[in-house]
Amino acid sequence: MKLKRILAAFTALALAVSLAACGAASQSTAEATPVPATQETAPAEETASPETAEAAGFRVAGLKGPTTMGLVNLIDDVDKGESDLDIDFTMYGAADEIVPLLVKGDLDAAAIPANLAATLYQKTNGAVEVAAINTLGVLYIVENSDAQYAGIADLKGKTILTTGKGTTPEYVLRYVLSQNGLDPDKDVTIEYFSESTEVVAQMTARGEGTIAMLPQPFVTSALSQVEGLSVKFDMSEEWEKVAGSQLVTGVLVARKEAVEADPAAFDAFLTAYKASTEAANSDLEGTAALCESYGIVAKAALAQKALPECNIVFITGDEMRTALETYFQVLYDADPTSVGGQLPDDAFYYGV
């Protein structure tokens, strides 16, 4: 069966992330109100049975970066005809390209920033559900200087370049800053860009002393491109210090109508997705080669180096729910709009 890979106007040498992100570094504006879901599902090409659990043209989207790095082994299996799954996969550079397609019913599932999933749940009146956590924290603050910082509070007066306005990166940065005694709107200057590649270019152009918050694999890439660049803060560690919980970057969401149309097919997809993430963490060389082949990362060597730092996971069920509820509560307490104005109810969590 054929897998459609649409790179959404990006060259194979371009790098971009998912996430918040890397999602984490996806660039959706969560405040924008999506059009209500149409609840229309494309006709299935064939009917799956529990025995074959064959997904009938299941339409999935991912973001350039860790979420699709976790999917790439499955993508390749489908592309080579080595999987029974019939998946139409599309890769995008930013979550705001995915959101309207998902809510209109043009996609069945997508890997998007965790807080955006909660927002979509509210704005589509519960038409989507979260099936898995696919990425934990992947954000790092870097600077091309030998400056030493005792803590986040030392960033007062600095300019920070980043991506992901309205999604995970923005909320993580603002929360960590505020919990360290800094007003994100007064004590620092935050400049947002649409893609991480732009941030890396800006660091090169602005020169020494430029500070940025980047997701993996861009951190690894930038360390090899920008002279004197080093990691100053691991935002997952900084988050845990002040929030007391795990930092969640990306999740897999699905339209409930698509899942209910063929639960066996969807579960088969989840099983294959889990195996793909396991391969991404165990077969670094093979996965890295696929990341280059599919244009997720420019070079296999870079992907192989970045993979262990990407926190690619596959967490479902009660463990997923516990991690997300804790994460969402922290975001809600800081800014209710970051999760759509209210916390998701029980129906948001698939398989729980």
C-alpha positions, 0 to 999 in steps of 0.5 A, spaced: 500 500 500 502 506 498 504 512 503 503 519 500 509 523 503 508 531 502 513 535 505 509 541 505 513 546 501 520 544 505 526 542 501 529 535 504 535 540 507 530 544 511 529 542 518 523 544 522 520 541 528 513 539 531 510 540 540 511 544 542 515 541 539 517 539 539 512 540 538 515 542 541 516 547 536 510 548 532 508 554 530 500 554 531 497 560 534 492 556 540 488 563 541 485 562 534 478 559 534 478 553 529 472 552 524 467 547 528 469 540 526 464 538 520 464 530 523 465 528 516 470 522 514 472 520 507 470 513 505 474 508 507 477 504 501 476 497 504 473 495 511 478 493 516 477 486 520 480 485 527 484 480 524 487 484 519 486 491 523 488 494 516 487 502 516 483 504 510 486 510 508 487 513 515 490 520 514 495 522 519 499 528 519 506 530 523 511 535 524 518 536 522 522 534 528 521 528 534 514 526 533 515 524 525 522 522 527 518 517 532 514 515 526 519 514 520 520 507 521 512 506 520 512 511 515 518 507 511 514 500 512 508 502 509 512 506 504 515 499 502 509 495 503 512 491 509 506 493 513 498 492 512 496 499 514 494 503 509 496 510 511 496 517 508 501 521 511 503 528 510 509 532 514 508 539 515 513 545 518 508 548 523 502 546 527 497 551 524 497 548 518 495 542 521 489 544 525 484 547 520 485 540 516 484 536 523 478 540 525 475 540 518 475 532 518 481 532 512 485 529 517 484 523 522 490 524 526 495 528 528 502 529 532 501 536 535 503 540 541 500 537 548 497 544 550 494 545 543 490 538 543 487 541 550 485 547 546 482 543 540 478 539 545 474 545 547 474 549 541 471 542 537 466 541 543 470 534 544 471 532 537 478 530 538 481 525 543 488 524 545 491 517 544 498 518 546 504 522 549 509 521 543 514 527 546 517 529 552 521 535 553 526 537 548 527 545 549 534 548 551 536 555 552 543 556 548 547 562 547 553 563 543 558 565 548 562 563 554 557 566 559 556 562 565 549 563 569 547 561 576 540 560 574 534 562 570 533 569 573 540 571 570 536 572 564 533 578 566 534 584 561 536 579 555 533 578 549 531 570 547 529 568 540 524 562 540 518 559 536 512 556 538 508 562 539 501 560 542 503 553 543 508 549 548 514 553 547 511 559 549 508 557 555 514 553 558 518 559 557 513 564 560 512 559 566 519 558 567 521 565 567 515 567 572 517 562 577 524 564 577 521 571 579 522 574 572 516 578 568 516 575 561 513 581 558 518 586 562 524 583 564 526 579 558 524 581 550 522 574 547 522 574 539 518 569 536 519 566 529 515 561 525 521 556 524 527 554 528 531 554 522 530 562 522 532 562 529 539 559 527 540 563 522 538 569 526 543 567 531 549 566 526 547 573 523 547 577 530 553 574 533 556 573 539 551 573 545 545 571 542 540 567 546 535 562 543 530 557 546 531 551 541 528 544 540 532 538 538 534 536 533 535 543 532 540 544 538 544 539 535 544 542 528 546 549 531 551 547 536 555 544 529 553 551 525 554 557 530 561 558 533 561 558 540 554 556 541 553 552 548 547 549 552 545 554 558 539 551 560 535 544 559 528 547 560 525 540 562 530 540 568 528 547 569 520 546 568 521 540 573 524 544 578 518 549 579 512 545 576 514 538 580 512 534 574 514 532 567 514 536 561 510 534 556 511 536 549 507 532 543 501 528 543 497 524 538 490 526 537 485 523 533 478 525 531 473 521 535 469 520 529 475 517 525 476 512 531 469 510 532 469 508 525 474 503 525 477 502 533 481 495 531 484 499 525 486 505 530 489 500 535 493 497 530 495 504 528 497 505 535 501 498 536 505 500 529 506 507 532 509 504 538 513 499 535 516 505 530 518 509 537 521 503 540 525 503 533 527 510 533 530 509 540 534 502 539 536 503 532 539 510 532 543 508 525 537 506 521 532 511 524 537 516 522 538 514 515 530 514 514 530 521 517 535 524 512 531 520 506 524 523 508 527 530 509 526 530 516 533 532 518 538 534 513 543 529 515 543 522 518 549 523 522 546 529 525 539 525 526 543 520 529 546 524 534 540 528 536 535 522 537 537 520 544 536 527 546 529 528 543 525 524 548 521 520 543 516 516 547 509 512 547 505 513 553 498 511 553 492 509 558 493 511 565 500 513 565 498 518 559 492 521 563 496 522 569 502 526 566 497 530 562 493 532 567 499 534 571 502 538 566 495 541 564 494 543 571 500 547 571 499 551 565 491 552 567 494 555 573 499 560 570 494 561 564 487 558 563 487 560 555 493 556 554 489 549 555 482 552 552 480 556 558 478 549 562 481 543 563 479 537 559 474 532 562 475 524 562 472 523 555 479 527 552 483 521 554 483 515 549 483 508 552 482 510 559 
